[in-house]
Amino acid sequence: MLTTMRCGGHGLILTVSLVAGGALAAPKMVAISGQAPVELPAAPPPSMTVVIDPGHGGDDRGAVGPSGIEEKQVTLAVAQRVRALATDRGVRVLLTREDDRQVPLMQRAAFANGAGAAVFISLHANAGPSPLSSGAEVASFGGVPPSAIVSSPADDRTLLVPLTAGGSRRVVAVPWELAQVRHAEVAAVFARQVGDRLERVAPLGPRAVYRSLLRPLTAVSLPAVLVELGYVSNPEEEKLAAGDQHQMALAQALVDAMLAFDPSPRQVPRQPPRPASRSKSR
């Protein structure tokens, strides 16, 4: 079980892995007429867990198209389709909101951090001043150099957290504004994979796949991307976004990217080492 805590006044996020005994599913017993009950094996665990974040909700309608289609409606509809498709493929999908309600960004991030998920996908729909703007876009967190992560003595950045099974564990406190920085490179790889899959079912926008400082991803302590499903300010894309066929195609593209994703850092291309500088003799 994963628990996420926010330390008030310090802007810190703690992500703690807690193990309380065996977490295996209990076997099912099936009784057949005239025979003793037969024990069936427990269902296999899901291959991975993914958190889908349908953007906006409640009073926050998000972008609104010329015919009245709301961003919050599109994101929730696509998220629900992603869950249905992914569940059939053995993927456990959790939604940050299940209905038309407004959920604060920090609450969404805390939910994701405590879910034990491999990846976080925040769904949105774009809008622009011109009705001609079009295309889906995928963003990952960027713009903060690695030097922004300042190391400090362990005693200054760790806390003792009680475990449900007894005892305690020392965990590292991560500043919330740097939570996503540690996962930015892996997230950028996933963003490219999502863009590749989306391009097969919809044109990509002018930015296509890019990196930026994105508030919905800042405090998420796992690889995270933000997907703009299209421009609802474009009448043609608004109509597509409201249609079952296009929503299903977008959802399938996201599921395909999830299934192809390897969250381990080893897939991140490493920069070749720089040649050692030669000191000049004086």
Number of C-alpha atoms within 10 A of each C-alpha: 12 14 15 18 15 17 13 8 6 10 13 20 24 24 20 21 15 16 12 11 8 6 8 10 11 10 11 12 13 12 10 9 7 6 8 10 12 11 11 11 11 12 11 9 11 12 10 16 20 22 26 26 28 28 30 26 22 13 10 15 17 19 20 19 21 14 11 11 19 22 31 26 23 22 27 25 21 27 29 21 20 23 21 17 18 23 15 9 14 15 20 18 21 20 22 21 18 14 15 16 14 15 17 11 19 17 12 23 24 21 19 29 26 19 17 19 19 18 25 25 27 23 23 27 28 23 20 13 8 9 16 13 18 25 23 26 27 29 27 29 26 18 12 14 8 11 7 9 14 7 8 8 7 12 9 9 15 15 15 11 15 12 14 12 10 8 9 13 14 14 16 17 22 21 18 21 15 20 24 25 25 15 19 24 20 23 27 23 20 26 29 19 20 26 24 18 19 27 17 12 14 19 15 21 19 12 12 19 21 16 18 11 13 16 12 20 28 20 28 29 28 24 28 30 28 23 26 22 28 25 29 31 25 22 18 13 23 25 15 16 27 18 13 12 11 17 22 19 18 24 24 21 22 25 24 18 20 23 14 12 18 16 18 10 13 9 12 15 10 9 6 6 6 6 6 6 6 6 6 5 4 3
